[in-house]
């Protein structure tokens, strides 16, 4: 399966924005009633691409509809030039080259375009990365872009990437913070087997299961002046089996279907393997001595309990697994990450 989230481009984000990323199973009796959250509803579609389980969001660029991978592991929109109208494909702008995990290289120009997110207009033109070339770097010749843009688009099942990460990548950052309705106080993202929703300004009336803390982004503000936080570097203490807990940076990433650990993580494989064996116990806690807020046994279901191992990776990546258990709430006001049970 392709694994290609960005490896630490420059970061930045927005004022009193709260990003809530939701998945499938409840943990406690006082679960959140998602139908009662209110706010502006932006639909998501959840399904299987040729390689992974993915959530996609509908957008319109210069009047032409685009389906984009909804990805909290990147910041800003990247759209394949083959999927946009000629009026956009022919634009010129500042060149960019960005390496994604798995060895994917995206190359093109950054341009400003009129954009809508599921029918909701933005406050002005949005800076997007127009991808003119997709290829593999020299160390990963069999990456997801080995057949170019067409193969990569098929792999992710979309026309590009909707980066909803809480930082900025140059001039590009999440369009959810650029809507004409203004920067929302909160954004809730919910999904199940086939569909879901992004809800702007939801309301919660229960306590979180756990509270984590993101580091500040670098730079510390979005171009809009909002606060930036790095949801790719959330400290979480993980344990595999009976091995000691290890507190490491964790990427909270909807763009990766499977949870993943680095080779050599305590209790995990020390050689180059692709998956943990089924039946291994995994838990997560906010500190080395706190009670776990997540416990499960590894299995074979993609996006639910399948856990992979990636050579060269130093962080743990949550994948969709994390969001199958919690509503994950990222606050741009104070940088906290609050985990809520889903009702």
DALIN-V912604 format. One record per residue. N is the residue number from 0. PSI is psi in whole degrees, 0 to 359 (999 if undefined). OMEGA is omega in whole degrees, -180 to 180 (* if undefined). D_CENTER is the distance of its C-alpha to the mean C-alpha in whole Angstrom. Layout:
N:PSI:OMEGA:D_CENTER
N:PSI:OMEGA:D_CENTER
This chain:
0:146:179:16
1:138:175:14
2:107:-170:12
3:48:174:11
4:151:-176:8
5:145:177:10
6:88:172:13
7:63:161:13
8:172:178:14
9:149:-171:16
10:153:172:14
11:161:-177:15
12:215:-164:14
13:161:-169:17
14:240:-175:20
15:52:-179:20
16:137:177:16
17:120:-180:14
18:123:-178:11
19:119:-178:11
20:123:-167:9
21:150:171:12
22:221:-155:13
23:326:-167:16
24:141:-178:19
25:160:-178:21
26:336:-174:22
27:173:-180:25
28:325:-176:28
29:57:-177:27
30:159:-179:23
31:134:173:22
32:101:-173:23
33:332:-180:20
34:347:-178:23
35:11:-177:25
36:336:-179:22
37:196:176:23
38:183:-180:22
39:124:-174:20
40:121:174:19
41:115:-173:16
42:149:170:16
43:153:173:14
44:131:-178:15
45:131:-180:14
46:193:-176:16
47:124:171:16
48:192:179:16
49:342:-175:19
50:331:-171:17
51:165:168:14
52:131:-172:13
53:154:169:10
54:134:-179:10
55:157:-178:11
56:142:-178:12
57:133:176:16
58:167:174:17
59:126:-180:20
60:116:-178:21
61:42:175:25
62:358:-179:26
63:131:-178:24
64:138:176:22
65:141:173:18
66:122:-174:16
67:145:173:12
68:126:177:9
69:114:-166:7
70:110:175:3
71:358:178:2
72:3:175:4
73:167:-177:6
74:124:179:9
75:162:-176:11
76:133:171:12
77:119:-176:14
78:136:180:16
79:132:-178:19
80:335:179:22
81:348:-176:23
82:354:-176:22
83:161:177:23
84:161:-179:26
85:329:-179:29
86:331:178:29
87:318:-177:26
88:333:-178:26
89:0:-179:29
90:152:172:28
91:156:-179:28
92:188:179:26
93:134:-180:25
94:150:173:24
95:154:170:21
96:123:-175:20
97:131:178:17
98:131:176:16
99:157:176:13
100:143:-176:13
101:359:176:16
102:9:179:18
103:132:175:17
104:125:174:18
105:132:-175:18
106:138:178:21
107:216:-179:22
108:154:175:22
109:126:-178:21
110:161:178:22
111:128:-174:23
112:153:170:23
113:140:-174:23
114:147:170:20
115:148:176:20
116:105:-177:17
117:46:178:18
118:354:179:22
119:121:-176:21
120:155:174:22
121:165:-176:21
122:345:179:23
123:185:177:24
124:143:-178:23
125:132:176:19
126:122:177:19
127:157:174:17
128:114:179:17
129:108:-173:20
130:113:-179:19
131:337:179:23
132:134:172:22
133:128:-177:20
134:181:179:22
135:143:175:21
136:170:-171:22
137:335:-178:26
138:356:-177:24
139:67:-174:22
140:341:-179:25
141:27:-178:23
142:176:-176:20
143:345:-180:18
144:19:-177:19
145:338:177:23
146:21:176:24
147:197:-176:23
148:317:-177:21
149:316:179:22
150:322:179:21
151:319:178:18
152:319:178:17
153:321:-179:19
154:317:-177:17
155:352:178:13
156:37:-176:16
157:169:179:15
158:0:-179:16
159:201:-171:13
160:130:174:10
161:94:-177:9
162:109:-179:7
163:16:177:6
164:161:-168:6
165:22:178:10
166:182:174:12
167:149:175:14
168:91:-171:14
169:234:179:18
170:354:-178:19
171:134:175:15
172:173:-170:13
173:127:175:11
174:341:178:14
175:340:176:13
176:8:-177:15
177:17:-179:18
178:153:-179:19
179:337:178:23
180:352:179:23
181:168:179:22
182:121:-179:19
183:157:174:19
184:336:-179:19
185:151:175:16
186:120:179:14
187:133:177:13
188:122:-179:11
189:145:171:13
190:160:176:14
191:224:-176:16
192:325:-173:17
193:340:-178:18
194:173:-180:16
195:198:-178:15
196:148:165:15
197:123:-178:13
198:119:178:16
199:134:178:17
200:55:173:19
201:170:178:20
202:140:-180:22
203:142:-179:22
204:22:176:25
205:162:178:25
206:150:177:24
207:156:174:21
208:323:-179:21
209:156:178:20
210:127:179:19
211:175:-178:17
212:127:175:17
213:148:169:15
214:158:177:17
215:150:175:17
216:166:177:16
217:108:2:18
218:171:-170:20
219:2:179:19
220:148:168:19
221:164:174:18
222:335:178:20
223:348:-177:21
224:1:180:22
225:159:179:19
226:148:178:18
227:141:178:15
228:151:-175:14
229:95:179:12
230:10:171:9
231:359:-172:9
232:45:-177:13
233:119:180:13
234:122:176:16
235:142:-180:17
236:114:-175:20
237:152:177:20
238:132:174:23
239:117:-180:24
240:227:-179:27
241:5:179:30
242:158:178:28
243:151:173:28
244:146:176:25
245:122:-178:23
246:114:-172:21
247:163:172:18
248:137:-179:15
249:132:178:12
250:118:177:8
251:101:-159:6
252:110:176:3
253:350:-178:4
254:351:178:5
255:124:-175:7
256:317:-174:10
257:144:169:12
258:146:-180:12
259:149:178:14
260:157:175:16
261:155:173:18
262:137:178:22
263:4:176:25
264:139:-176:23
265:126:180:25
266:350:-179:26
267:183:-178:24
268:150:176:26
269:2:178:27
270:174:-174:27
271:93:175:25
272:162:-176:24
273:331:-175:21
274:151:169:21
275:145:177:22
276:144:176:25
277:150:176:25
278:357:177:27
279:136:-178:25
280:132:178:25
281:137:177:21
282:160:179:21
283:144:-180:19
284:164:-178:21
285:342:178:20
286:174:-175:23
287:338:-178:26
288:9:-180:28
289:157:175:26
290:145:-180:26
291:142:171:23
292:351:178:21
293:131:175:19
294:132:177:22
295:165:175:22
296:136:-180:23
297:150:179:22
298:210:-175:22
299:7:-176:22
300:117:-178:19
301:130:179:16
302:1:-180:13
303:303:-179:16
304:3:175:18
305:124:-178:18
306:128:-177:17
307:168:178:17
308:131:-175:18
309:115:176:18
310:141:178:20
311:350:178:20
312:137:180:17
313:338:-180:17
314:165:165:15
315:141:175:13
316:127:-176:10
317:326:-170:9
318:191:178:8
319:340:180:9
320:311:-177:12
321:324:-174:11
322:355:170:10
323:348:-178:14
324:337:-172:16
325:159:156:15
326:118:-176:14
327:116:-171:11
328:112:180:13
329:119:179:12
330:123:175:15
331:356:174:16
332:315:-176:19
333:1:177:20
334:10:178:16
335:155:173:17
336:114:-178:14
337:131:-179:16
338:119:-180:16
339:148:174:18
340:147:178:19
341:130:179:19
342:999:*:22
